[in-house]
Amino acid sequence: MSTRTVIRGGLVITASDETHADVLMEDGRIAALAASGTPAAEALSAERTVDATGKYVIPGGVDAHTHMELPFGGTFASDTFETGTRAAAWGGTTTIVDFAVQSVGHGLREGLDAWHAKAEGNCAIDYAFHMIVSDVNEDTLKEMDLLVEEGVTSFKQFMAYPGVFYSDDGQILRAMQRSADNGGLIMMHAENGIAIDVLVEQALARGETDPRFHGEVRKALLEAEATHRAIRLAQVAGAPLYVVHVSATEAVAELARARDDGLPVFGETCPQYLFLSTDNLAEPDFEGAKYVCSTPLRPKEHQAALWRGLRTNDLQVVSTDHCPFCFSGQKELGRGDFSKIPNGLPGVENRMDLLHQAVLDGHISRRRWIEIACATPARMFGLYPKKGTIAPGADADVVLYDPAAEQVVSADTHHMNVDYSAYEGKRVTGRVETVFSRGVPVVTDREYTGHAGHGVYTPRSTCQYLT
């Protein structure tokens, strides 16, 4: 049975345009747009009309970096696919790309199947997967080809976490060579984990055990060094590279230099690096543990380089790296030893609002907001124009956004399954009002109307920025 909804009178904002238009959704897709008040708009008929006067009508957010139910540090990320995707919907995100994990000694397929089992039937919004490659061998390389063919087109490697996810330069080079042939994209956690482990050991031996030392041992220069090395390995392999959670001025400079040289190198940053700093890591009474993530928070002066990178397109994407651990019982595992604090922050619900605040603060334009949060992640990971825009034929993933509503970010009101907010008490202007996922209202006038199982798995094509 056909279901038609028309959204009237809003300001439609995409990465390329801002226009007052009416939007017709039918059978889960965008069917038509027409300038508001014109005969064409008046001709749009539907069973349901939504008044968007005074609101923005924007594409649903695409968060290309989340970790639901991730095992880490002897515990698990506290959001399940059910709770995490529900929170994402509340925050105006309608697609996540999560990370399936290959365990050492096991195949990629085994890890991917395990993540399918976690997610299937539990998601409020659509989802896709990247693949974490922890064990590069001949079988792994062959499996990479098969995964690309079926829509898992990106592979994450770690220069950090020796003994867990770490790959050495030879393993990285082999995976990059394979991705150069099969069209996949290597995503890199760029930190020199071997050197960091030495600094961790030395800090603990000196009795430096508080959360702030997590940031001090994971030095910006070691992020920059690893970023440089990853770029050169990708250049040798003839492969594209996407560097995740860029946090440091020096790492941005490495990306900018590579891009100026014409290399297919891309970078992502996250709201925590744009809005938080080592001041948070240094909060007393172990409160700083709430802010332990890797790459770590940096001194505030790094933020200017990140904002500049987003404006100059040396950084293309803002994702959350959503990987929440409760303060009580999880972050507390590291009392007396910062190296045992689970690494990760909650944020999947906050990204769209924080970036709208950045528009009001003058850091980015409205269209750039949509570009870095919706359109570019969709293009980067082979989901565009199905996701990331409002255009005929696109999925009807649409958010009605009130740009004037004021809110205070708090764990008391958020929907993530975690007992604190990384942005507790922050005042922001702008708020999600109504969210459609494939034309179905999952948040309606600030009430949750979605359900687990609405979200479907979405295979991806290869990166759309590569010729």
Disulfide bonds with the S-S distance in Angstrom:
none
